[in-house]
Amino acid sequence: MALVPYDSIALWGMQKLHKSSSAYTFANRTIQIKQNWNQLGVAAVVWDAAVVLCTFLEMRGIDLQGSLVIELGAGTGLLGIVATLLGAHVTITDRKAALPLLEANVQANLPAELQPRAVVKELTWGQDLANFSPGGYDFILGADIIYLEETFMDLLQTLDHLCSDQTVILLSCRLRYERDQNFLEMLRGRFSVREVFYDASNDVHIFKAQQKVQYGDL
Ligand SMILES: C[S@@+](CC[C@H](N)C(=O)[O-])C[C@H]1O[C@@H](n2cnc3c(N)ncnc32)[C@H](O)[C@@H]1O
């Protein structure tokens, strides 16, 4: 009888998370991301959802040139770095504890002339939102940020605050639990939501959300 004591894909995933750095190629550059799972946990490793959304932005030719982008729950910063390399002005945010590693990765991977286009800033969902321009962004990006039920209302409030009727929200995620689906239902209550991509090999979905058209405004 064949014994399969572990799921080899899951094990490979865990090994990736425990590496002290990982390398990617986007926008014709090698990006070297420092990781620190042991000290900082989920915020300090690159999740597949981030890599899939970076690939989507680049391969689909999403036009970020000169656009104002904010990334929520940026973790190590890969997605924000790639958005900057693709031409955007990016506010790259996460909770306070994640910021030193995030800042180090952004500095190490952006050439000096692009550094002014990437600003790392604390944003804990639902808190101090007045520090961020209401409706002031063309794109809101988030990779693997749908996973903590207790943050769902705060995350929605944050999206509401940052979004105008022109803003495009792109969220990439693996839907691991029923609660993740529940968040999508909550999102659908406020925004028009459409799945725009599914990467079967990584089991990562990308959803696009925009403010619902208010028929009274037409
Ligand atoms: C699974 S990690 C994803 C990190 C990164 N986006 C990626 O895909 O590699 C989730 C991220 O959400 C952040 N996060 C969790 N709760 C948060 C909150 N209440 N406010 C802001 N960020 C939060 C974590 O610090 C972490 O960086």
The ligand as an SDF file (V2000), in Angstrom:
LIG
                    3D

 27 29  0  0  0  0  0  0  0  0999 V2000
   -1.8440   36.5750    3.8310 C   0  0  0  0  0  0  0  0  0  0  0  0
   -0.9920   38.0720    4.0250 S   0  0  0  0  0  0  0  0  0  0  0  0
   -0.8340   38.6560    2.3350 C   0  0  0  0  0  0  0  0  0  0  0  0
    0.3620   39.5270    2.1570 C   0  0  0  0  0  0  0  0  0  0  0  0
    0.5980   40.0040    0.7140 C   0  0  0  0  0  0  0  0  0  0  0  0
   -0.5160   40.7600    0.2260 N   0  0  0  0  0  0  0  0  0  0  0  0
    0.8460   38.8450   -0.2090 C   0  0  0  0  0  0  0  0  0  0  0  0
   -0.0900   38.3930   -0.8800 O   0  0  0  0  0  0  0  0  0  0  0  0
    1.9870   38.3640   -0.2450 O   0  0  0  0  0  0  0  0  0  0  0  0
   -2.2610   39.1650    4.6680 C   0  0  0  0  0  0  0  0  0  0  0  0
   -1.8030   40.5760    4.9190 C   0  0  0  0  0  0  0  0  0  0  0  0
   -2.9030   41.3380    5.4120 O   0  0  0  0  0  0  0  0  0  0  0  0
   -2.4440   42.1400    6.4930 C   0  0  0  0  0  0  0  0  0  0  0  0
   -3.5480   42.4270    7.4130 N   0  0  0  0  0  0  0  0  0  0  0  0
   -4.2540   41.5480    8.1670 C   0  0  0  0  0  0  0  0  0  0  0  0
   -5.1640   42.1740    8.9200 N   0  0  0  0  0  0  0  0  0  0  0  0
   -5.0310   43.4980    8.6370 C   0  0  0  0  0  0  0  0  0  0  0  0
   -5.6980   44.6680    9.1090 C   0  0  0  0  0  0  0  0  0  0  0  0
   -6.6750   44.5890   10.0300 N   0  0  0  0  0  0  0  0  0  0  0  0
   -5.3240   45.8500    8.5890 N   0  0  0  0  0  0  0  0  0  0  0  0
   -4.3390   45.9240    7.6500 C   0  0  0  0  0  0  0  0  0  0  0  0
   -3.6630   44.8580    7.1760 N   0  0  0  0  0  0  0  0  0  0  0  0
   -4.0050   43.6550    7.6660 C   0  0  0  0  0  0  0  0  0  0  0  0
   -1.3530   41.3080    7.1430 C   0  0  0  0  0  0  0  0  0  0  0  0
   -0.4740   42.1080    7.9360 O   0  0  0  0  0  0  0  0  0  0  0  0
   -0.6950   40.6880    5.9450 C   0  0  0  0  0  0  0  0  0  0  0  0
    0.3370   41.4640    5.4300 O   0  0  0  0  0  0  0  0  0  0  0  0
  1  2  1  0
  2  3  1  0
  2 10  1  0
  3  4  1  0
  4  5  1  0
  5  6  1  0
  5  7  1  0
  7  8  2  0
  7  9  1  0
 10 11  1  0
 11 12  1  0
 11 26  1  0
 12 13  1  0
 13 14  1  0
 13 24  1  0
 14 15  1  0
 14 23  1  0
 15 16  2  0
 16 17  1  0
 17 18  1  0
 17 23  2  0
 18 19  1  0
 18 20  2  0
 20 21  1  0
 21 22  2  0
 22 23  1  0
 24 25  1  0
 24 26  1  0
 26 27  1  0
M  CHG  2   2   1   9  -1
M  END
$$$$
